Amino acid sequence: MKRDGMCVLALVMLWTASIQAAIPPVLPAIGLRVAPENPTSSDELSLTLSGEWPDSCAPEGFELRILSGDSIWVDLLLPGWNATGNCDDLVCLQVVTPWALTQDAEPIAPGDYDVFLRAVACGEMGTYQRIGALSVAPGGRLTSGRFERGERVVLLQDDPPGGKGLKAGQAGTVVCCDPGNCAGNLLVSWDLWSSGKVDPFSCADLVPVLHPANSALWVDPGRVMLGRQFSQCGAIRKGLEGCIYFESDDGHDYNVMGSAELYRSLNGAGAIQFGDCVRLRGLLNRTPPAPGEIRLRPQRDGDIFHPIIALCPAGGGDCCGGTYQSGDRVVLLVDNPIGPDGRSASGLPAGSVGTVACCNGNDPLFPVLVSWDKWESGGRVDTSPCQAQAAAYPAQSLWLLACDQIGPAQPQAKAQAR
């Protein structure tokens, strides 16, 4: 908690300080305001908590847990709530402190919600107390985000309606959408599945798309859990009750649906720890919870399944607007690309496939170092900005590229390279 040093010194002389931020035996009155005032299940919510705290260690934030159609549980976070050191280092001044905190939430299912709150301090959790109620009226279908024709998706649940035999992990391609803006149901052609019985041309836009016979199924992403490819940089964070969440660089928060082993690894002394800047890859799902579904995690901007976490490279990290990271597969867009020293990469035609060895965001012209499959005419390439990553690849396979010389490799390009 930031404070002006001189002001703190003056206050210490006037007020008695308590050694540790503690939860009051009786919580002070806490106001709850929800916008819009009469929300529906299609409205995004804004929740504001406010009041006067009995000392200077006023709340810093709060987390929400939503039991769909039933109740909302709030953890009010006091200074030091996530501290791992000595709680006695926290000092609170005996001065009444006004406070107010606001947090946005995704639309929630209709119902009458009781709102319960507890305070969480350093090594201490209070008991939940009811602070208010919220009624959410039916207001249209909850949305899970718009999809695109041709987008690849992964099923995250077994046997969706009409799709007996489809199991979690099955991949497919969005053939078309209904309505045409892809805000509703999706027609998905599922890989290696032949039990579908839908008309392939019954789409809102009536644009025919050829796909294997009987491979398609209409899917409602507002009720069926679909995963979308996710790859972003940000900070990996430790939540309450053993939960993990991710703060992406674009300002969104996501739950990380990892195992207890992942939590222990991040909480230990390994190479990647909570608070580190990481690249998170996985499958993003934003399907709203079903009525009556018990949800213990806070409601965030989505859930990331099958998480794969890697440290962001040092010395600039992302390049090309964050498009590429170490390990990404790329395809060459030009013949014999010219490197930073004016030489051309002889014998490296457009369509060649390779792996990003590292991304040097400090180089505005040639930031991407790529190891090209079955190509050994490189050499004399300056790999000093990312020597450690480059060492994992044959030296003669490396070449520095500009952002407009490469593109993400498509699945068929990857298959050809194997």
N, C-alpha and C positions, 0 to 999 in steps of 0.2 A: 504494500500500500504506500503510495508516494505521499510524502509530506514535505513542506518547506522546513529545512533544518532550524532556522532561526525561530520560526513560529512554534515548533515543537519544544525548543528550549525554553521559550517564554511560558508556554503552557505548563510544562513540567514544574516550573517554579510556583505556579498558581494552583495546580490541581494535584491531588494524590493519584498516583498511577498504580494500576494492578499489574502484576508481573505477567500474567498469561491471559490471552484471549479465551474467554470461557462462555459457555452457553448460559444465559440467565435462567434461574430456577423457574420463572414464569416469563414466557415470551411477551414482549410488549405488543400493543395492538398493531396489527399489520393490515394495511388496506390492499384490496385486490380490485383492479380495473381491467376490463376486457374490451378490446376494440376489434370489430364493431360491437355495439352494445347488444344486439340481438343476432348472434352469428348463426349461420347455417352450415351444413356439412360441406359446402363448396367454398367457404370463406377461409382465407388465411387469417390467423389470429395474432393479436398483439396483447401480451399479458404484462401488466405493470404492477409491481409490488412496491409498497412505500410505507414509511412510518418514521418513528424516532427511536434510535437505539440508545440504551442507557450509558454507553461509553463510546470512545472514539473508534473502536473496532467494529464499525458498522458493516453490514453484509457487502460482499464484493460481487456476487452473482448468484444465479440459481439454476438448477437443473430440473427438468420435468420428466415424470414417468406417467404415461397415460394408459389407463385400463379402458379399452374402447367401450363407449356407451355407459360407463359406470363411474369412474373417478379419476382425478388428477392428483398426483403426489409430487410435492415440491420439496427439493432439498435446498435450503437457504445456506449459502456458502460464506462462512465467516473467515477473516484473515487466518491463514495457516491451515486451512482445511486440507490442503494437499501437501503439507510440509512433511519432509522425511527426516528432519533433524530434531533439535531440542526445542520443544514447545515453549520452554521458559524464555526463549529469545524474543518472543512477541510481547510488546508493551502496549497496554491500552490505557488511555487517559480517562478519568472520571468526568466526562463532559457529555451531555446529551447531544446526539448527532443526528440530524435529519438525513434521510436517505431515500432513494427511489431507483428501481431497476426495471428495465423493460426487455422482454425477449419475444421474438416472433416464433410462431409454431405453424406447422402444416395444418391443413384442414383435418378435422377429426369427425368421426362417425356421429350421427345424431343420437341424442340421449340427454338425460339429466345427470350432470357430473357434480359430485361432492369434491371440494378442493381441500386437501390436507397438506400441512407443512410441518417440517422439522428443521432445526438448525444443525449445521455440521461445522465443527471447529477442529482444531488441531488434536487429533487422537480422541475425539469425542463426538457422539451423535445423540441428539435429543430424541424425544418421542413425538410422533405425529399428532398434530392438533388440527381440527377442522377450522378453516378460516373463511369459507364461503361456498358458493355453489355457482354452477354455470349450466345453462340450458342451450343445447344446440339443436336447431330444427332441421328437418330434411331440406336439402337445397340443391338437388341435383347430385350427380355421381362424383365421388372423389376422383381426382385425376392422378395419374402416375407419371405424367410427363409425356410429351409428344414424341412419337417415333417417326422414322423415315422409311420410305420404300427402299428396299435393298439392304436395310440394316440387319446385321447379324445379332441374334438374341440367343439366350440360353435359358432353358426351363429350370426353375428352381424348386419345383414340387412334382410329385408323382401324380399321374392320371388326372390331368385337367379335364373339365367337363367336355365330353365327346371325344376325348383323346385317350381312351383306354390303351395301355401298353406304352404310352409315353412316360418316361421317367426323368427325374431330376438329373441334370447334366446333358440332356439332349439339346443339340444346337439346331438352329433353323434360320431362315431368311424371311423377312417381312416382304410379302408379295404385293400387298396393297392394303389400304386402310378404309375404314367406313366410320365417319364421313371422310371425304378426301383430304382433309387437313390433318389426318392421323391423330385426332384427339379422342377417338373412340376405339372400336374393336379393330383387331388386326387379323389379316389372313396370313398365316405363317406356313411356309413349306418346310417341313421337318426332315432333316437329313436321315436317309435310310429308313424312313417310316412309310408304310403303304396302306394304312388302314383309314385314311381320310376319305370322306364321301361328299365333298363340297364342290359346288360349281366354281371352277377357277376364274370365271369372268363376272362373278356377282359382286364386283367392287363398285364403290360410289363413283370412281372416276372412269370406269369401264375401259381401262387401258389393259389390253391383254398382256400377260407375262407368262412365258413358257416355263413350266416347272414339272417335275416328275408327277405322273398321274397318281392320284389318291394320296399325295404326300402332305396336303394342306389341311389346316384346321383353323376355324375362326376362334380367336382368343380375346378375352376381355382383360387387358392389363390392369384394370381397376380391381380385379378379383383373382386373377391368376398371377403368380409370382414369376416375372421374367427378369433375367439379368442382362444388362447392357455392358459392353466393354468400358472399363474405367481405368484411366492412367493419369494421375496428377501428382504434383509435388505439394508438400505442406508439412505440418507438424503432427506427429503421432502423440496422442495424449492419453493419460490415465484418468478414467472416470471413477465414479463410486461403484461399490459392490462388484469389483472385478471387471468392470466394463472397459472397453477400449474405444476411443473415438479419434477422428481425423479432422484437422482443420486445414482445408485446402487453401492454396495461395489465392484462389479466386473469391474467398470469403465465405464458403459454404462449410458446413459441418456434417460429418457422416459417421454413423455407427460402424465399427469394424467387427464383423461377425466371426471372430477368431476363437480358438480353443483356449482352454486354461493353460495349456503348454505355451502358447504364444504370449499370454499375459505374463507368465513366469519368466520367459526369455527376455521380454522387454523390461521387466522389473528387476532383472539380475545385473550381472556385470559383463554382459555380452557386448558385441560390437555395435548393436543398435539398441538404444534405450528410449524410454519415454522422454519426450521433449525434443528429440532429434528431428532434423529436416530430412524427410524421406520421400521416395517415390513409391506411391501405393498403386498397385495394379489389382484388378479383381473384377467382379460383376456387380454393377449397381442395380439395386431394386428399390422402387418407390411405390410398390403396391400398398395401399392403405390397409390397416388391420381390419379384419372382419368383425362385425358386431359380436360382442361377447368375448373377443380374443383378449387374453391377458398379456399385456406388454409391459415388461419391467424396465426396459431401456428407455432413456429419454427419446422423445420424438424429434428427430433431426431432419436433415434434408434428404435422407435415404440411408440404406444399409448396404455395406460392401461385403459380398460373400466371396469365399475363396481368396482371401487377401494374400498378396505377395508383396513383401516390403524390402526395399533396398535403400541404402544411404544415398542421398543426393551427392554427386561428385563435388569435390572441393575445387576452388579456383574458378568460379563462374557458374558451375552447375548446368542449368538449362541453356539451350541455344535454339535458334530458329523459332522463337516464340514459344518454347516449351514443347515443341513437336517431338523431339528426339531425346532419348536417354540411353545410357550404356546398356547394351544387350538388345536394343531394338533392331528388327530386321528392316532393311531398306533396299530399294531398287534404283539402279542408275538410270537417269533420264536423258543423258547425252553420251555421245561416243567420245572415248579418249579424253576425259575431262582434264582441263588445264589446272595445275596446282598453283600454290602461292609463289613458287619460284619461276613460273612461266613454262615449266615442263609439262608435257602431256602424258597421261597414263596410257602408254602404248599397249594395245591388245586388250583394252577394257571397253567393250561395246555397251551401248544402251541396252537395258534389260538385265544386266548383270545384277546378282543379288549378293548382299553382304550383311555384316553385323556391325553396329555402331560400337567401336572400342571405347570412345569417350566423346564428350561434348564440352568444348572449351568456350564458355560464354563470354570470355574476355577477348576473343578474336572475332571482330565484326564481319570479316570477309570469308574466311575458311575455318569455321568453327567445328566441323564434324570430321572426326577421324574414323574411317571405316576399314574393316578387314574384309576383303572381297573373296568370295568362294572360288577356289580353283584358279586363283590368279597369283602369280609369283614374280611380277615385273616391277614391283614397287622399289623400296629401298631409298636411302638418302632422304627420308621424310623426317622433319623435325617433330618428334613426339614428346619433347620435354614438358609441355604443359600437362600431359596426362601419361607420363611414362609408366606409372604403376599399372594402369588399365591396359595400355598397349602391350605390355610384356606378356599378356595372356594369349596373344595372337602371333602368327608367323610374321616376322619383320617385313618380308618381301610382299606380304599381302595387304599392307597398309597404304592408305592414300587420304590426303586431306581434301575435303569437299566444301563447296559453298552450299547454302541452303537450297538454292534453286536447281542444283544439279542432281538431287535425289528426291525420292518420295517414299512413303511407307510401303513396305512390301505387302502385296495382296496374298491371301491364303494359297492361291494356285502357284504364285511365284516361290513361296516357301517350299511347296511340295516338289517343284522342279529342282530346287537346290539340293535336296537330300540325296 
